[in-house]
Structures are given as structure tokens and as C-alpha cells.
Amino acid sequence: MMKRKKSSLPKGSIDYSLLIVTLILVAYGLIMVFSASYYMAQSSALYDYDGLSLFKKQLVGAGLGLAVMIFFMFFDYKKLIKLKYVFLAIAIVFLIAVLVPGVGTNLNGSSRWVRIAGISVQPAEIAKFSLIIFIAATIYVNRNRMDTFRYGILPSLFVLLPICALLYFQPNYSAIIVLCGLAFIMIFIGGAKGWHLAALGSVGVVGGVVLMMRESYRVSRITSFLDPWQNPTGDGYQVIQSLYGIGSGGLFGQGIGNGTQKLSWLPYGESDFIFSIIAEELGLVGAVVLLLLFIFLIYRGIKVAATAPDLFGTMVATGIIVLIGLQVVINVGVVTSLLPPTGVSLPFISYGSSSLVIFMAMIGILLNISKQSRRIMMASASGEHE
């Protein structure tokens, strides 16, 4: 029998600093989800009065996320090009399923979750992953024609519009904002003409404003953002309570578990507003440490994008880092009342298994790209010394 020829390239190592900072963020999130959710879960029949209910679900999500991250760490990212339509189809199916009565789970007037085998899956998170892969693959295939509207804009637009339409009917406006921002930045970095994007962006902004003005509660949210005290028991309530929590934390905080805003004062303290709980319990120091961890992760991600073996790897890494950066900026901006309220989670930190698994999968892809980059650099270095 003919033996299979082994690769002449040396084995590259992964970016361990990226892996370590990710695991630190996940551990940070688990601790804060436990602290932020215990009282609420213990006091609610919805969670069978089990204070550990949400923490245990997040722990399962972290375990599953770790397995998925390891899988993608050793999965050749280049194969994702051929899978772009598969991921896209999965996302579309889930986005449609969530709108089907009896299949989608409705909470506070929004249908954003699908339950599978007792596990809640948020299709919007799958859509983020799928869109990054699709746009990166499209840019790679059309790399020599990105300056044309037909090849630089239309392919991504034809995919983005139906996804946003399905999200609109949930409704999930925050996901629409994130996805549009993600697509815009990726396409711009990929080489599309600036005036094409400017024209398209202008139409999108005008359309978004028109749709927003059609719903009075959206207008009310904007006015409450400008002056939360105008309606302190209504739309301004959550932001005011968030600011109370941040302000009471001081420099070093009240200690993990000792915060009071989670005691039925701050809604969604375990998810969208967990940064407020962090600032209250760990103080300015704890909040700044968290932001520095994100900055370091983004820095390592940029390094991966800059040294990727090919354009596809560069664009996938770019999309992942842009998504993480966007969500961190929007989440912290909302919690600190610098941006209008919208439901965007804090990556790796906020409660939500779907988000945690997807973001850990993305880190796995980054680690695979870094591994292949280092493999090529090692081969090049060894060749120079021969």
C-alpha cells in the first residue's frame, strides 16, 4: 500500500494568550451570572425557586461552548467557505421557526427563542455567525471585483435583507442594528467603494427612522434616553436603576454577592445589564479590568486578522472581532446611558447559553486561523535557515 505523504509544514501552535483571555472572560461571566441571578431565581416560581437555576444553565452553556471551541480550533477554517450556504440555511430555518406559534417562545411581546430538547436557542446568535462566514466567503470569492456594486454590495445585501426582515417580525431591533453594523464594516474593510456604502447606509438610516417612528414605544425610549427622569417609573426606570448601581459601587465595589440592585430593582441584571451589577459589586476597578480584558482580546484578534494566511481568514477574523467590539460598545453604552436602550448582550459575560456557545465557537475559529498562520511562518523561518 502507498503510504500517505505527510505534510512538509511544521505544526503551528495556537495563540495561547487569546485562549487564556477567553477562558478568563468566561469564568468572569459565570461568577457574575451566579451573583446577579441567585436572588431573582430563588424568588421566582419560573425557576422553581432554585437560586442556582440560571447559573447551572450558563455552566452547561460554557461546557458546550468549550467543546465547540475545541472542535473549531482543530477544524480547518478554509472549509467554512463551502459551508457558507449550509450555515445560512440553518440560520434562516431557525429565524422562521421562532415565528411559528407553539415553536417560538414569546417573552414580553417578542418571540426570540426556540426550544430544542429543553434547551432555548436564540436564532439571532446563529444568524450573526452565519453572516460573518457568508460575507467573508463572498469577499474572498469576489476579491478582485469588490469595487463594483454588483459584486461588492449586492451578494451580502441579498442575504442581509431577508435576515433583517425575519428579525423585524420577532421583533428584535437590537440584532438588526448589530448585523447591519457588522455587515457594513466587513464590506468596507473588504474593499467596497465608500460611496456605495454611504448611499446604502443613508437609505438604511432613513428607513430605520421611519419604522421606529411608527411605534410609539420606540419614540418613548428615545425621549427617555435623552431625559430618563422624565419618566422615572416607566421607560427611564431601568437606566436610572443601572446608574444607581454603577454609582454605588465606588472604587472597589460592595463585594461579590453584596449588591442590592439585583434585589428586584434592576430588570435583566443577569443579562443585558450585568455590567451595572459588575460595577456595583466590583467597583470601578472590576469594571475597568473587564474592559481591559476585552481590549486585549480584540487586540489579539486584530493580530490574527493581520497575519491570516489568506483573505478569507482575514475577513472571518475581522468579522468576529468587529462583532465582539460592537456588542461591548453598545452594551456598555446602554448600561451607562451613553446610548439609547436596546437589548444587546455583553459577550461571554451576560446570561445566555446561545450567545456564549456562538462566541466560543468564533474564538475556536480565530485559534485555528492563528494556528495555521504560525505554521506557515515556522515553515518560512525554517526554510530561510536551511
C-alpha positions in Angstrom: 0.0 0.0 0.0 1.1 3.5 -0.7 1.7 5.5 2.4 0.1 8.9 2.6 2.7 11.6 2.3 2.9 13.7 5.5 2.7 17.5 5.3 6.1 19.1 5.0 4.8 22.1 7.0 5.7 22.1 10.8 2.8 22.1 13.3 1.9 25.6 14.4 0.8 26.4 17.9 -2.3 28.3 18.8 -2.4 31.8 20.2 -2.4 30.8 23.9 -2.9 34.4 25.1 -6.1 34.6 23.1 -7.3 31.2 24.6 -6.4 32.3 28.1 -8.1 35.7 28.0 -11.3 33.9 26.6 -11.3 31.4 29.4 -10.8 34.2 31.9 -13.8 36.1 30.4 -16.0 33.0 30.5 -15.1 32.4 34.2 -15.7 36.1 35.0 -19.1 35.8 33.4 -20.0 32.6 35.3 -19.2 34.2 38.6 -21.2 37.3 37.8 -24.2 35.4 36.4 -24.3 33.4 39.7 -24.2 36.6 41.7 -26.6 38.6 39.6 -29.2 35.8 39.2 -29.3 34.0 42.5 -31.8 36.2 44.3 -34.1 36.5 41.3 -34.1 32.8 40.5 -34.6 31.9 44.2 -37.7 34.2 44.4 -39.3 33.0 41.1 -41.6 30.1 40.5 -40.5 30.3 36.9 -37.2 28.8 38.1 -38.7 26.5 40.7 -37.3 28.8 43.4 -33.8 27.4 42.6 -31.2 30.1 43.1 -28.7 28.2 41.0 -31.1 27.6 38.1 -29.6 30.2 35.7 -26.1 29.6 36.9 -26.4 25.9 36.1 -27.8 26.6 32.6 -24.9 29.0 32.0 -22.4 26.4 33.2 -23.8 23.9 30.8 -23.5 26.5 28.0 -19.9 27.1 29.0 -19.2 23.4 28.9 -20.8 23.0 25.5 -19.1 26.2 24.3 -15.7 24.8 25.4 -16.4 21.6 23.4 -17.4 23.6 20.3 -14.4 25.9 20.7 -12.0 23.0 20.8 -13.8 21.5 17.7 -13.3 24.6 15.6 -9.8 25.0 17.0 -8.8 21.9 15.0 -11.3 22.4 12.1 -9.7 23.8 9.0 -11.3 27.3 8.7 -10.9 27.2 4.9 -13.6 24.5 4.7 -16.1 27.1 6.0 -16.2 28.6 2.5 -18.0 25.6 1.2 -20.3 25.5 4.2 -21.5 29.2 3.9 -24.9 28.2 2.5 -25.4 25.4 5.0 -24.9 27.8 7.9 -27.1 30.4 6.2 -29.9 27.9 5.6 -29.7 26.8 9.3 -30.0 30.4 10.4 -33.0 31.1 8.1 -34.8 27.9 9.3 -34.4 28.9 12.9 -35.4 32.5 12.2 -38.6 31.3 10.6 -39.3 28.6 13.2 -39.2 31.2 16.0 -42.2 33.0 14.4 -44.3 29.8 14.3 -46.8 29.7 17.2 -46.0 26.8 19.6 -42.4 26.6 18.3 -41.1 30.0 19.2 -41.0 31.2 22.9 -42.7 34.5 23.5 -41.4 36.8 26.2 -42.5 40.4 26.8 -44.1 40.6 23.4 -41.0 39.3 21.5 -40.6 35.8 20.1 -36.8 35.3 20.1 -36.2 31.7 21.3 -36.8 28.2 20.0 -36.8 25.3 22.5 -35.0 22.1 21.4 -34.8 19.2 23.8 -35.5 21.6 26.7 -32.7 24.0 25.6 -33.5 27.5 24.5 -31.8 28.5 21.3 -31.7 32.2 20.1 -31.7 32.2 16.2 -30.3 35.7 16.1 -27.0 34.4 17.5 -26.8 31.8 14.8 -27.5 34.5 12.2 -24.5 36.5 13.4 -22.2 33.5 13.0 -23.7 32.7 9.6 -23.5 36.2 8.3 -19.8 36.5 9.2 -19.0 33.3 7.3 -21.1 34.3 4.3 -19.8 37.8 3.9 -16.1 36.7 4.4 -16.5 34.0 1.8 -18.2 36.4 -0.6 -15.4 39.0 -0.2 -12.9 36.2 -0.8 -14.5 34.9 -4.0 -15.1 38.5 -5.3 -11.8 39.9 -4.1 -10.9 41.4 -7.5 -14.4 42.8 -8.1 -15.3 44.4 -4.7 -15.2 47.9 -6.1 -18.3 47.2 -8.2 -21.8 47.4 -6.7 -22.9 44.1 -8.2 -20.1 42.0 -6.6 -19.1 44.2 -3.7 -22.5 45.0 -2.2 -25.4 43.0 -3.7 -24.5 39.5 -2.6 -24.3 40.5 1.1 -27.4 42.7 0.7 -29.5 39.9 -0.7 -28.7 37.8 2.4 -28.8 40.6 5.0 -32.3 41.9 4.0 -34.3 38.7 4.5 -32.5 38.1 7.8 -33.3 41.6 9.0 -36.9 41.2 7.8 -37.3 38.0 9.9 -35.8 39.7 12.9 -38.2 42.7 12.4 -41.2 40.4 12.9 -39.8 38.9 16.1 -39.3 41.9 16.8 -35.5 42.1 17.6 -34.3 45.5 16.5 -31.1 45.3 18.5 -30.0 42.3 16.5 -30.8 44.2 13.3 -28.6 47.1 14.3 -25.7 44.8 15.2 -26.0 42.8 12.0 -26.2 45.9 9.8 -23.2 47.5 11.5 -21.3 44.2 11.2 -22.0 43.8 7.5 -21.3 47.5 6.8 -17.8 47.4 8.4 -16.9 44.0 6.9 -17.8 45.0 3.4 -16.0 48.3 3.8 -12.8 46.6 5.0 -13.3 44.1 2.2 -12.8 46.7 -0.4 -16.2 48.0 -1.4 -16.5 51.6 -2.5 -17.2 54.1 0.2 -19.8 56.0 -1.7 -21.7 52.8 -2.4 -21.9 52.1 1.3 -22.6 55.7 2.1 -25.6 55.7 -0.2 -26.9 52.4 1.1 -26.3 53.4 4.7 -28.3 56.7 4.2 -31.2 54.7 2.8 -31.0 52.3 5.7 -30.9 55.0 8.4 -33.9 56.8 6.8 -35.8 53.5 6.6 -34.9 52.7 10.2 -36.1 56.0 11.5 -39.4 55.7 9.6 -40.0 52.2 11.0 -39.1 53.4 14.5 -41.5 56.4 14.3 -44.3 54.0 13.5 -44.2 52.6 17.0 -44.8 55.0 19.9 -42.9 52.9 22.5 -39.7 53.2 20.4 -40.1 57.0 20.3 -40.7 56.9 24.1 -37.5 55.0 24.6 -35.5 57.7 22.7 -37.1 60.5 24.7 -36.4 58.6 27.9 -32.8 58.2 26.9 -32.4 61.9 26.5 -34.0 62.5 29.9 -34.6 59.3 32.0 -36.1 61.4 34.8 -38.9 62.5 32.5 -40.5 59.0 33.1 -38.6 57.5 36.1 -41.1 54.7 36.7 -41.6 53.9 33.1 -39.1 53.8 30.2 -36.5 55.7 32.2 -36.6 53.3 35.2 -34.1 50.7 34.0 -31.4 53.2 33.1 -31.9 55.1 36.3 -31.5 51.9 38.4 -28.5 50.9 36.3 -26.8 54.3 37.1 -27.7 53.9 40.8 -25.8 50.5 40.7 -22.8 51.9 38.9 -22.6 54.9 41.2 -22.9 52.9 44.5 -20.0 50.7 43.5 -17.4 53.3 44.1 -13.8 52.3 43.5 -13.7 48.7 44.8 -17.4 47.8 44.9 -19.6 46.3 47.6 -18.2 42.8 47.1 -19.4 39.9 45.1 -22.9 38.9 46.2 -23.4 42.1 48.2 -25.0 44.3 45.6 -28.6 45.5 46.1 -29.8 46.5 42.6 -30.3 42.8 41.7 -32.8 42.5 44.5 -35.7 43.2 42.2 -34.6 46.7 41.5 -32.7 46.3 38.2 -34.5 44.3 35.5 -32.3 41.9 33.5 -29.4 42.4 35.8 -28.1 39.0 34.9 -28.2 39.6 31.1 -28.3 42.9 29.3 -27.5 45.0 32.4 -24.9 42.7 34.0 -22.2 45.4 33.6 -24.1 47.5 36.1 -24.0 44.7 38.6 -20.3 44.3 38.0 -19.7 48.0 38.6 -21.8 47.8 41.8 -20.2 44.7 43.3 -16.6 45.0 41.9 -16.4 48.8 41.6 -14.6 50.9 39.0 -11.6 48.6 39.3 -13.6 45.5 38.5 -15.3 47.2 35.6 -12.1 48.6 34.1 -10.4 45.2 34.5 -13.2 43.6 32.4 -12.9 46.3 29.7 -9.1 45.8 29.6 -9.7 42.0 29.1 -12.0 42.8 26.1 -9.4 45.3 24.7 -6.7 42.6 25.0 -8.9 40.0 23.3 -9.7 42.4 20.5 -6.0 43.3 20.1 -5.1 39.6 19.8 -8.0 39.1 17.3 -6.6 42.0 15.2 -3.2 40.3 15.2 -4.8 37.1 14.0 -6.6 39.0 11.2 -3.5 40.8 10.2 -1.4 37.6 9.9 -4.0 35.3 8.5 -2.8 33.0 5.6 -5.4 34.3 3.2 -8.1 36.9 2.7 -10.9 34.6 3.9 -9.1 34.1 7.2 -8.5 37.9 7.5 -12.2 38.6 6.9 -13.5 35.9 9.2 -11.3 37.2 12.0 -12.2 40.8 11.2 -15.9 39.9 11.4 -15.6 38.1 14.7 -13.6 41.0 16.3 -16.0 43.6 14.9 -19.0 41.7 16.3 -17.4 41.4 19.8 -16.3 45.1 19.7 -19.8 46.3 18.6 -21.6 44.4 21.3 -19.2 45.5 24.0 -19.5 49.2 23.0 -23.3 49.1 22.6 -23.9 47.1 25.8 -21.7 49.3 28.0 -23.0 52.4 26.3 -26.6 51.5 27.1 -25.9 50.5 30.7 -24.1 53.8 31.3 -26.8 55.8 29.5 -24.5 56.9 26.7 -26.7 55.1 24.1 -30.4 54.6 23.8 -31.7 51.4 25.4 -31.5 48.2 23.3 -31.1 44.6 24.2 -27.6 43.7 23.2 -25.7 41.2 25.4 -22.2 41.5 26.8 -20.1 38.8 25.1 -19.0 35.9 27.3 -20.5 37.7 30.4 -24.2 38.1 30.0 -26.6 35.2 30.8 -27.5 33.3 27.6 -26.2 29.9 26.5 -26.8 30.5 22.8 -24.6 33.7 22.8 -21.9 32.0 24.9 -21.7 28.9 22.7 -21.6 31.0 19.5 -18.9 33.4 20.7 -16.7 30.5 22.0 -17.1 28.8 18.6 -15.9 32.0 17.0 -12.9 32.1 19.3 -12.2 28.5 18.2 -12.1 29.7 14.6 -9.7 32.5 15.5 -7.5 30.0 17.2 -7.4 27.8 14.1 -6.5 30.8 11.9 -3.7 31.7 14.3 -2.5 28.1 14.3 -2.3 27.9 10.5 -0.6 31.4 10.4 2.1 30.3 12.8 2.5 27.0 10.9 3.3 28.9 7.7 5.6 31.4 9.5 7.5 28.5 11.1 7.9 26.8 7.7 9.1 30.0 6.2 11.6 30.6 9.0 13.0 27.0 8.8 13.4 27.4 5.1 15.4 30.6 5.5 17.8 28.8 7.8 18.4 25.8 5.6 
